[in-house]
């Protein structure tokens, strides 16, 4: 898997020298915004669907 692949959301990457204990969590605001918009659409859809 390509390390620079921005479309690989929520995937695990096994890279040389990686350590799950000493790793760090990084927030990606673009993906958070996308997920929030999709959640909002899913919550509002029943009120607008006919």
N, C-alpha and C positions, 0 to 999 in steps of 0.2 A: 504494500500500500504506500502510496506517495505521501510523504510527511506534509507537503504543502497543499494537500487536497482540502479546500475549504468546504467541500460538500460532504465530508465524512463527519457528520454530527453524531454524537453519542456512540462513537466507536472506540474500541480499545486498540492501542498501537503497541506492538512489541518491538522496541528499538534497542539496539545494543547499548548497554550501560544504563538502561532505565531501571528505576527502582520504585515500586508502588508505595513503599513506606516513606521514602524521602522525596516523593513527588510533590507537586503543587497544583492547586485548582486555579484555573484562570477563567474569568467571566468574559463572555463574548457578547457585547451589547447588541450587535446586529442580529444574532440568532435569538436573543431574548426578545427583541422587538418583534421579529417574525413570529415566534411562538405566541406572543401576546396577542398579535393581530389575528392569528388563526383561532385562538381560544375565544376572543371576542366575537368573531364571526360565527363560531359554532354555538355560542350561547345566544346570539341574537337571531340566528337563522329560523328557529321555530316560530318566531313572532312575525316574520316577513314571508315565509313560504305559504303558498296557497294550496 
